[in-house]
Amino acid sequence: MVFGDFNTPYESYHFNDFRKDYQSFHDVSEGFTATWPKGLPLLELDQIWVDEDIEPITLKKFYFKDYSNHDMLIGSFNFND
């Protein structure tokens, strides 16, 4: 599992090689998950990626303005057998 502030959006070409071995929680997101909500453009800079041993279930965003300039993501997952 790899997660954090990647400073580049999910759609970036920088993830092309990464997508070969990892799946993004973006695929199971619920609603608007841009974590850089300050001004334009709104960007999904914070992400969670997993390999085939983990199945993403949900991804939700929480507004977390008091402690960070990014919003918080919480993902749920299952371990594959």
C-alpha positions as CSV (number, residue, x, y, z in Angstrom):
1,M,0.0,0.0,0.0
2,V,1.3,3.4,-1.0
3,F,-0.5,6.6,0.0
4,G,0.2,10.2,0.5
5,D,0.5,13.6,-1.2
6,F,1.9,12.9,-4.7
7,N,1.7,16.5,-5.8
8,T,0.3,15.3,-9.2
9,P,-3.2,14.4,-10.1
10,Y,-4.4,10.8,-10.5
11,E,-4.7,11.2,-14.2
12,S,-1.1,12.3,-14.7
13,Y,1.1,10.5,-17.2
14,H,3.6,10.1,-14.3
15,F,1.5,7.2,-13.0
16,N,1.5,5.2,-16.3
17,D,4.2,2.8,-15.2
18,F,2.8,2.7,-11.7
19,R,-0.6,1.6,-12.9
20,K,0.9,-1.6,-14.2
21,D,1.4,-2.9,-10.7
22,Y,-1.0,-0.9,-8.5
23,Q,-4.6,0.0,-8.5
24,S,-5.9,3.4,-7.3
25,F,-8.6,3.8,-4.7
26,H,-9.8,6.5,-7.2
27,D,-11.7,3.7,-8.9
28,V,-14.0,3.2,-5.8
29,S,-14.3,6.8,-4.8
30,E,-17.6,8.1,-3.5
31,G,-18.2,11.6,-4.7
32,F,-15.8,14.5,-5.3
33,T,-12.3,13.5,-4.1
34,A,-10.1,16.5,-5.0
35,T,-7.9,17.0,-2.0
36,W,-6.5,20.3,-3.0
37,P,-9.6,22.5,-2.6
38,K,-7.8,25.8,-2.6
39,G,-8.7,27.9,-5.7
40,L,-8.5,26.5,-9.2
41,P,-7.8,24.0,-10.4
42,L,-9.2,21.6,-7.9
43,L,-6.8,18.6,-7.9
44,E,-6.7,15.1,-6.5
45,L,-3.2,15.2,-5.3
46,D,-3.5,12.8,-2.3
47,Q,-4.0,9.2,-3.3
48,I,-4.0,5.6,-2.1
49,W,-2.6,2.9,-4.3
50,V,-2.5,-0.9,-3.6
51,D,-1.2,-4.0,-5.3
52,E,-3.2,-7.1,-6.2
53,D,-3.0,-8.4,-2.5
54,I,-5.5,-5.7,-1.5
55,E,-9.0,-5.0,-2.8
56,P,-10.1,-1.3,-2.5
57,I,-13.7,-1.1,-1.2
58,T,-14.4,2.6,-0.6
59,L,-12.7,6.0,-0.7
60,K,-14.3,9.0,1.1
61,K,-13.1,12.5,1.4
62,F,-13.4,14.5,4.6
63,Y,-12.9,18.3,4.9
64,F,-10.1,18.9,7.2
65,K,-9.5,22.6,7.1
66,D,-8.2,23.2,10.6
67,Y,-5.0,21.2,10.4
68,S,-4.0,21.0,6.7
69,N,-4.3,22.7,3.4
70,H,-5.3,19.3,2.0
71,D,-8.5,17.4,2.6
72,M,-8.3,13.9,4.2
73,L,-9.0,10.6,2.4
74,I,-10.1,7.5,4.2
75,G,-10.2,4.2,2.3
76,S,-11.5,0.8,3.3
77,F,-10.2,-2.4,1.9
78,N,-10.0,-6.2,2.1
79,F,-7.0,-8.4,1.9
80,N,-7.2,-10.9,-0.9
81,D,-6.5,-14.6,-0.2
